[in-house]
Amino acid sequence: MSGVGAVSSFQKRGKARVVSIPGARPSVHNSQLLLSTGMPSLDHLLGGGLPVGSILLLEQDRHDVYSKLFLKYYLAEGVMSGHMLTLASLDESPQTLMATLPASTDRDADEDSTTGTDRQMTIAWRYQNQSAPPAGLSSNRFSHSFDLTGTMEEDQVAKVDTCLFDGSEVESPASTGYYWPLLQHIERRITEGGLSTACNKAKTNVMRLAVHSLASPLWGWEFSRQEKDHQWHRLTTFFYGLRALVRSSFCVCLVTVPSHLFHDTALIRRLQSLADFVVRLESFQGSDKETNPIFKDYHGLFHVVKLAAINTLVPPQLDATDWVFKLRRRRMVIERLHLPPELSETVSRSQEDPLTKPRGMACMGEKLPRNLEF
């Protein structure tokens, strides 16, 4: 039995330090820091957003039309949140991708919210004497709305710390390739920004990485001659290094790959195992499904291949298995696949098959045969 004056080793636990980063919020399930992909419907499928330190692998559609829109949504959300951006692309100029980001539609709403506090409240008159909320509470938005018919202003894009990689700075790509120089470029950006988890500096921002059309022929078609031997040393080594850098820093990464060009499924399966989240786009353009009446209101199928379980035992659970995406006039959305109630306008569900009538019974108004009359 210890004495009265004994000192207890129990220490009261203080409050956990919450990292406050613009455009980020903690998950309600596991307190993991999440970033928006720019599409609320995609954030819902990923469990609320893209966790910091994770990689999203997007398998492109055949014509790289809709996958490019997903990439622009991702970058546009980073611009509006003030995040650091690093974009790598060899198939299309990174400058062109940044110059064609969709315009934000939140500016008008923000101006209305700021000027609305100066006007008197005519409807809710009893709240006229209430004090207005602090202005800083409404400035940290998790997700923004974008208009695909417009283009983001150059001044807005120029305010963000952006770094573009198009392979022009690589001196001898035939010998070194593009994977290793890009990996060194990303590591240098993380070190200069103080985004590594090993750095004791307080984190006030995150970096969004985007690699467009990775492993396309312009990146070095090494598996054109080695695919049958299952040798993809440069590509898999790059993906291992990319995962290690993203895991140990305040970064998120979106990688798009033309998986339809891979003849051997072992390569895409290896990349899927290295990524945290994997989705695939199947466009109806040029296929038989384009004229199918079931898919007349949609532009393609959205396949959820893999969902990661980060800081939890179970990955996000979806309430459906069939998802589709459609491009509206101003935005793109992901929805559940709803079959039309009738596939043909000439067939009615209310019609009753005459073969299903009970034998010996007649409908009202139908005359019975003579041998059955009473």
C-alpha positions in Angstrom: 0.0 0.0 0.0 1.5 3.3 -1.0 1.8 6.2 1.3 -0.5 9.3 1.2 2.3 11.5 -0.2 3.1 9.1 -3.1 3.2 10.7 -6.5 1.0 9.1 -9.1 2.4 8.4 -12.5 -1.0 9.2 -14.1 -1.0 12.3 -16.3 -4.0 13.9 -17.7 -4.1 13.7 -21.4 -4.3 17.1 -23.1 -6.3 18.0 -26.2 -5.0 16.5 -29.5 -3.5 19.1 -31.8 -5.7 19.5 -34.8 -4.0 20.4 -38.0 -5.8 23.3 -39.7 -5.2 23.4 -43.4 -7.4 25.3 -45.9 -9.6 23.0 -48.0 -9.1 20.1 -45.6 -11.3 18.5 -42.9 -11.0 15.4 -40.7 -13.0 12.4 -41.4 -16.0 11.7 -39.2 -15.1 8.0 -39.2 -11.4 7.9 -38.3 -10.2 11.5 -38.0 -8.1 11.1 -41.1 -7.4 14.4 -42.9 -9.3 14.5 -46.1 -9.1 16.6 -49.3 -11.8 17.1 -51.9 -11.4 15.8 -55.4 -13.4 18.7 -56.8 -16.5 16.4 -57.4 -18.8 15.9 -54.4 -20.1 12.6 -55.9 -16.6 11.2 -56.1 -15.8 12.3 -52.6 -18.8 10.4 -51.4 -17.6 7.2 -53.1 -14.2 7.6 -51.5 -15.6 7.8 -48.0 -15.8 11.6 -47.8 -12.7 12.7 -49.7 -9.2 11.7 -50.6 -7.1 11.1 -47.4 -3.8 12.9 -47.1 -0.9 10.5 -47.9 -2.9 8.4 -50.4 -2.9 7.7 -54.2 -5.9 7.6 -56.4 -5.4 5.6 -59.6 -7.8 6.5 -62.4 -7.9 4.2 -65.4 -8.7 6.4 -68.4 -11.4 5.9 -71.0 -10.2 5.1 -74.5 -10.3 8.6 -75.9 -9.1 10.3 -72.7 -12.0 12.7 -72.8 -13.7 12.2 -69.4 -10.6 11.2 -67.5 -9.1 14.6 -68.4 -12.1 16.3 -66.9 -11.6 14.4 -63.6 -8.0 15.6 -63.6 -9.1 19.2 -64.2 -11.6 19.0 -61.4 -8.9 17.8 -59.1 -6.5 20.6 -60.0 -9.2 23.3 -60.0 -10.1 22.4 -56.4 -6.5 22.8 -55.4 -6.3 26.2 -57.0 -9.4 27.4 -55.1 -8.1 26.0 -51.8 -4.6 27.5 -52.3 -2.8 24.2 -52.3 0.6 23.6 -53.8 0.3 21.9 -57.2 2.7 19.6 -59.1 1.5 18.5 -62.6 3.4 16.1 -64.8 2.3 15.3 -68.3 4.0 14.2 -71.5 1.0 13.5 -73.7 -0.5 17.0 -73.4 1.2 20.2 -72.4 0.8 20.9 -68.6 0.4 24.6 -69.5 -2.6 23.8 -71.6 -4.2 21.7 -68.8 -3.7 24.5 -66.3 -5.0 27.1 -68.8 -8.3 25.2 -69.3 -9.4 24.6 -65.8 -13.1 25.0 -65.2 -14.3 28.2 -63.7 -15.5 28.4 -60.1 -19.1 29.4 -59.4 -18.6 30.1 -55.7 -17.3 33.7 -56.1 -20.8 35.1 -56.6 -22.1 33.2 -53.6 -19.2 34.3 -51.4 -19.8 38.0 -52.4 -23.4 37.6 -51.5 -22.6 36.1 -48.1 -20.1 38.9 -47.3 -22.4 41.8 -48.4 -25.5 40.2 -46.9 -24.4 40.9 -43.4 -24.6 44.6 -44.1 -28.3 44.4 -45.1 -31.0 44.3 -42.5 -32.9 41.1 -42.0 -36.4 41.9 -43.1 -37.9 38.4 -42.9 -36.3 37.1 -39.7 -36.8 40.3 -37.8 -36.2 38.8 -34.4 -32.6 38.0 -35.3 -31.6 41.6 -36.2 -29.7 42.1 -33.0 -27.8 38.9 -33.3 -24.1 39.2 -33.8 -22.7 38.0 -37.2 -20.5 34.9 -37.2 -16.7 35.5 -37.6 -15.6 35.9 -41.2 -13.0 33.2 -40.9 -15.5 30.4 -40.3 -16.9 30.6 -43.8 -13.6 31.0 -45.6 -12.4 27.4 -45.1 -14.5 25.5 -47.6 -14.0 21.8 -48.2 -15.4 21.6 -51.7 -16.2 24.1 -54.5 -18.5 24.2 -57.4 -17.2 24.5 -61.0 -18.7 25.4 -64.4 -17.3 23.4 -67.3 -18.6 26.0 -69.8 -16.2 28.6 -68.4 -12.4 28.8 -67.8 -10.7 29.9 -64.6 -9.0 33.2 -64.7 -5.3 33.4 -65.2 -4.8 35.6 -62.1 -6.5 33.1 -59.9 -4.2 30.3 -61.2 -1.1 32.4 -60.8 -1.7 32.9 -57.1 -1.0 29.2 -56.4 2.5 27.7 -56.1 2.4 25.6 -59.2 5.2 23.5 -60.7 4.9 21.8 -64.1 6.8 18.9 -65.5 6.8 18.2 -69.2 10.1 16.3 -69.6 11.9 19.1 -71.4 14.4 19.5 -68.5 15.5 15.9 -68.8 18.9 15.9 -70.5 19.1 12.3 -71.7 15.7 10.6 -71.5 16.9 7.7 -73.7 19.2 6.5 -70.9 17.6 7.8 -67.7 13.9 7.9 -68.8 11.4 10.2 -67.3 10.4 8.3 -64.2 13.5 8.9 -62.1 13.8 12.6 -62.9 10.1 13.1 -62.0 10.6 11.3 -58.7 13.6 13.5 -57.8 11.5 16.5 -58.8 8.7 15.5 -56.4 11.1 14.8 -53.6 12.7 18.2 -54.0 9.2 19.9 -53.9 8.3 18.1 -50.7 11.6 19.1 -49.0 11.5 22.7 -50.0 7.8 23.1 -48.9 8.5 21.4 -45.5 5.7 18.9 -46.2 7.6 15.8 -44.9 6.3 14.2 -41.8 9.8 14.1 -40.5 10.0 17.9 -40.5 9.0 19.5 -37.2 7.8 22.6 -39.0 4.0 23.2 -38.5 2.1 22.2 -41.5 -0.1 24.9 -43.0 -0.6 23.6 -46.5 -0.6 20.4 -48.6 0.5 19.5 -52.1 -1.6 18.0 -54.8 0.3 15.7 -57.2 -1.1 14.9 -60.6 0.4 12.6 -63.2 -1.5 12.5 -66.5 -1.4 9.4 -68.7 1.4 7.6 -66.9 3.0 4.7 -68.8 1.8 5.9 -72.2 4.2 5.4 -75.1 5.7 8.9 -74.6 6.9 7.9 -71.1 9.1 5.1 -72.6 7.3 2.1 -73.9 9.5 -0.4 -72.1 6.9 -3.1 -71.8 6.4 -3.2 -75.6 9.3 -5.5 -75.7 9.4 -6.7 -72.1 5.7 -7.1 -71.4 5.6 -10.8 -72.2 8.5 -11.3 -69.8 6.7 -9.4 -67.0 9.5 -6.9 -66.6 8.5 -3.3 -66.0 11.4 -2.2 -63.8 11.2 1.6 -64.3 7.5 1.9 -64.0 7.0 -0.2 -60.9 10.1 1.3 -59.2 8.7 4.7 -59.8 5.3 3.8 -58.4 7.0 2.3 -55.3 9.0 5.5 -54.8 6.0 7.7 -55.4 4.0 5.8 -52.8 6.8 6.1 -50.3 7.0 9.9 -50.8 3.3 10.5 -50.6 2.9 8.3 -47.5 5.6 10.2 -45.6 4.4 13.7 -46.5 1.3 16.0 -46.5 0.5 15.2 -50.1 -2.2 13.5 -52.2 -1.7 12.1 -55.7 -3.9 11.4 -58.7 -2.5 9.2 -61.4 -4.2 8.5 -64.7 -3.1 5.5 -66.8 -4.2 4.3 -70.2 -5.0 0.8 -69.0 -6.6 -0.1 -72.3 -3.2 -0.1 -73.9 -1.9 -2.8 -71.6 -2.1 -6.2 -73.2 -1.1 -8.1 -70.1 -3.4 -7.7 -67.1 -0.5 -8.4 -64.7 0.8 -4.8 -65.2 -2.4 -3.1 -64.3 -3.0 -5.4 -61.4 0.4 -4.6 -60.0 -0.3 -0.9 -60.2 -3.7 -1.4 -58.6 -2.1 -3.2 -55.7 0.3 -0.2 -55.1 -2.5 2.4 -55.2 -4.9 3.1 -52.4 -8.0 3.9 -54.5 -8.6 2.6 -58.0 -11.5 3.6 -60.3 -12.0 2.9 -64.0 -13.9 4.8 -66.6 -15.8 3.0 -69.4 -17.0 5.4 -72.0 -20.0 4.6 -74.2 -18.5 6.6 -77.1 -18.0 4.3 -80.1 -19.4 1.2 -78.4 -22.7 -0.7 -78.6 -23.8 0.6 -75.3 -24.1 4.1 -76.8 -27.3 3.1 -78.6 -28.6 0.9 -75.7 -31.8 2.4 -74.3 -30.8 1.4 -70.8 -27.8 3.9 -71.0 -29.5 6.7 -73.0 -29.2 9.2 -70.2 -25.5 8.5 -69.3 -22.1 8.8 -70.9 -20.3 5.9 -69.3 -19.9 3.4 -66.5 -17.9 4.2 -63.4 -16.2 1.1 -61.9 -15.0 1.3 -58.3 -12.2 -1.3 -58.3 -10.5 -0.7 -55.0 -11.2 1.3 -51.8 -8.5 1.6 -49.2 -8.9 1.1 -45.4 -6.7 3.9 -44.0 -6.6 4.2 -40.2 -9.5 1.8 -40.0 -10.3 -1.9 -40.3 -13.0 -1.7 -43.0 -12.9 0.4 -46.2 -15.8 2.6 -47.1 -19.0 0.6 -47.7 -21.0 1.6 -50.8 -24.8 1.2 -51.0 -24.7 0.2 -54.7 -22.5 -1.7 -57.1 -23.4 -0.1 -60.5 -22.4 3.5 -61.0 -22.5 5.7 -64.0 -21.3 9.2 -64.9 -22.9 11.7 -67.1 -21.8 15.1 -68.4 -24.4 17.8 -68.1 -24.1 21.2 -69.6 -22.1 22.7 -66.8 -20.8 19.8 -64.6 -20.1 16.1 -64.4 -21.8 13.9 -61.8 -21.6 10.3 -60.7 -24.9 8.5 -60.0 -26.3 5.1 -59.4 -27.4 3.2 -62.4 -31.2 3.5 -62.6 -32.9 1.3 -65.1 -35.9 2.9 -67.0 -39.3 1.6 -65.9 -40.1 0.5 -69.4 -37.6 -0.4 -72.1 -40.3 -0.1 -74.8 -43.1 2.4 -75.1 -45.4 -0.2 -76.7 -45.3 -2.6 -73.7 -47.2 -1.7 -70.5 -46.5 -3.4 -67.2 -50.2 -3.2 -66.4 -51.2 -5.5 -69.2 -52.0 -9.0 -68.1 -50.9 -11.9 -70.1 -54.0 -13.9 -71.3 -52.1 -17.2 -70.8 -52.0 -16.4 -67.0 -55.8 -16.3 -66.7 -57.3 -19.1 -64.6 -58.8 -21.9 -66.7 -62.6 -21.8 -66.8 -62.8 -18.1 -65.7 -63.8 -15.2 -67.9 -63.3 -11.5 -67.5 -66.1 -9.1 -66.9 -68.0 -8.5 -70.2 -66.5 -11.6 -71.9 -69.2 -14.1 -73.1 -68.9 -17.7 -72.0 -69.0 -20.5 -74.4 -72.3 -22.3 -74.9 -71.2 -25.5 -73.2 -70.4 -23.5 -70.1 -73.6 -21.4 -69.9 -75.9 -22.3 -67.1 
